[in-house]
Amino acid sequence: MAQLNDAQTELEILKNTVKNLVNTVNHLSIDVTGLMASQDRGVYGEYYANDSGPAVRVKFFEGQGNLHDARLKHIQSAVTSLESTFVLLTTTQTDYHDSVERLISNFNRLEDETNDALSKGVPSIYSGPPRAKTNGASRE
């Protein structure tokens, strides 16, 4: 009798195991059917990838993500190039301002030297020959 009870208990355990397996397979079958569905009829309120079902939609989104990453890398490259151009322009502008400062300094120095020379009566290449002093009468 004990063996019969043990056999019935094991049979009951086996029966429950088989039921659980059947339920699990059914659930898995439903999930796979949903993933492989040709359409999900806008479950999420949107129609993506020609409404081709969740598995195709995931693949579509992954492809879009890869395109987005590629565009982002291109934009980052463009920004890096723009930053290096900005640094070059800033350097050029600084050099230009330094050159202008040197030009102004040289111009002021030359102007001072010219004024100094003219005040001493030194003729310049732009002035005519010195005028002869006459006693109030001009020669014409």
C-alpha positions in Angstrom: 0.0 0.0 0.0 2.9 2.4 0.8 4.2 1.7 -2.7 0.9 2.6 -4.2 0.7 5.9 -2.3 4.3 6.7 -3.3 3.4 5.9 -7.0 0.2 8.1 -6.7 2.2 11.0 -5.2 4.9 10.7 -7.9 2.2 10.5 -10.6 0.5 13.6 -9.2 3.9 15.4 -9.1 4.5 14.3 -12.7 1.0 15.4 -13.7 1.6 18.9 -12.2 5.0 19.1 -13.9 3.4 18.2 -17.3 0.6 20.8 -16.7 3.2 23.5 -15.9 5.2 22.6 -19.0 2.1 22.7 -21.2 1.2 26.1 -19.7 4.7 27.4 -20.1 4.8 26.2 -23.8 1.4 27.8 -24.4 2.6 31.1 -22.9 5.8 30.9 -24.9 3.9 30.1 -28.1 1.7 33.2 -27.5 4.7 35.4 -26.9 6.5 34.1 -30.0 3.3 34.5 -32.1 3.1 38.1 -30.9 6.7 38.8 -31.7 6.4 37.3 -35.1 3.1 38.9 -35.9 2.9 40.6 -39.3 1.1 43.6 -37.6 0.5 44.8 -34.1 -2.3 47.2 -35.2 -0.8 50.2 -33.6 -0.7 48.8 -30.0 1.5 51.7 -29.0 -0.6 54.2 -30.7 2.0 54.5 -33.5 2.7 52.6 -36.7 6.4 51.9 -37.1 8.2 49.9 -39.8 5.0 49.5 -41.8 3.3 48.1 -38.7 5.3 44.9 -39.0 5.1 43.6 -35.5 7.3 44.0 -32.4 10.3 42.0 -33.6 10.6 43.9 -36.8 9.9 47.2 -35.0 12.8 46.5 -32.6 15.0 45.9 -35.5 13.8 49.1 -37.1 14.5 51.1 -34.0 17.9 49.6 -33.7 18.7 50.6 -37.2 17.4 54.1 -36.5 19.6 54.2 -33.4 22.6 53.3 -35.5 21.8 56.0 -38.0 21.4 58.4 -35.1 24.8 57.4 -33.7 26.4 57.9 -37.1 24.9 61.3 -37.5 25.9 62.2 -34.0 29.6 61.2 -34.8 29.4 63.3 -37.9 28.1 66.3 -36.0 30.8 65.8 -33.3 33.5 65.7 -36.0 32.1 68.9 -37.5 32.1 70.6 -34.1 35.7 69.5 -33.5 36.7 70.9 -36.9 34.8 74.1 -36.1 36.5 74.4 -32.7 40.0 74.1 -34.4 39.0 76.7 -37.0 37.9 79.0 -34.2 41.2 78.5 -32.4 43.0 79.3 -35.7 40.9 82.4 -36.3 41.5 83.6 -32.7 45.3 83.2 -33.2 45.1 85.0 -36.5 43.1 87.8 -34.9 45.6 88.1 -32.0 48.5 88.3 -34.5 46.6 90.9 -36.5 46.0 93.0 -33.4 49.6 92.7 -32.4 50.7 93.8 -35.9 48.3 96.8 -35.8 49.8 97.8 -32.4 53.3 97.6 -33.9 52.2 99.6 -36.9 50.6 102.3 -34.7 53.7 102.4 -32.5 56.1 102.7 -35.6 53.8 105.3 -37.2 53.8 107.4 -34.0 57.6 107.0 -33.7 58.1 108.1 -37.3 55.7 111.0 -36.9 57.6 112.1 -33.8 61.0 111.9 -35.6 59.6 113.7 -38.6 58.2 116.5 -36.5 61.4 116.7 -34.6 63.5 116.9 -37.8 61.2 119.5 -39.2 61.3 121.6 -36.1 65.1 121.7 -36.4 64.9 122.9 -40.0 66.1 119.7 -41.6 64.7 119.6 -45.1 62.7 116.5 -46.0 62.3 114.9 -49.4 58.8 116.4 -49.5 59.7 119.9 -48.9 61.1 122.2 -51.6 64.4 123.9 -51.5 64.8 126.3 -48.6 63.6 129.7 -49.5 66.1 132.5 -49.6 65.4 135.2 -47.2 64.5 138.5 -48.8 64.0 141.8 -47.2 60.3 141.9 -47.5 60.2 141.7 -51.2 59.4 138.6 -53.0 60.9 137.5 -56.3 58.6 136.6 -59.1 
